[in-house]
Amino acid sequence: MADDYANPNIRTAHLRKDLLLFLQAARGLGLETMGLDGLKALL
């Protein structure tokens, strides 16, 4: 709420889980996911 993003408070595993859920939904809708696939590979 303070717009302070200097110290994010999210575990990489949780970020990856959410990304995988988003990718699944996006693919189901036929959206382009190439950029997010790259992020998945990094995580």
N, C-alpha and C positions, 0 to 999 in steps of 0.2 A: 504494500500500500504506500510505502515511502518512496517508490521508484528507485530503490538502491539495489543495483544488480551486481555490486562488486564481489559479493560472496554468495554465489548461488547455493541453495540448500536442497540439492537433489542428487541422489546416487545415480551413477552411470547405469547401473542395472535397471533402475526404475525408468530412466529416460529411454533406454533401449526397449523395454517392455511397451511403453506408450508409443514409441515409434513403430514397433511391429504391429500394434493394434491399428494405428493410423494407416499404415501401408496396406493392411488387409482390407480396410474399408475403402481406401482410395482405389485399389485395384478392382474391387467389386463394382465401383462406379465407373471404371474405365478411364481413370485419371492417369496422367503421366507421372511416374514416380522415380525416374532415373536419378535425379538429384538426391532424393531421400534414400535410394538404394545405396548410393555412395556413402552417405552418413551412416547407414546401417553397417556397412563394411568397416568403417572407422571405429564404431562402438563395439 
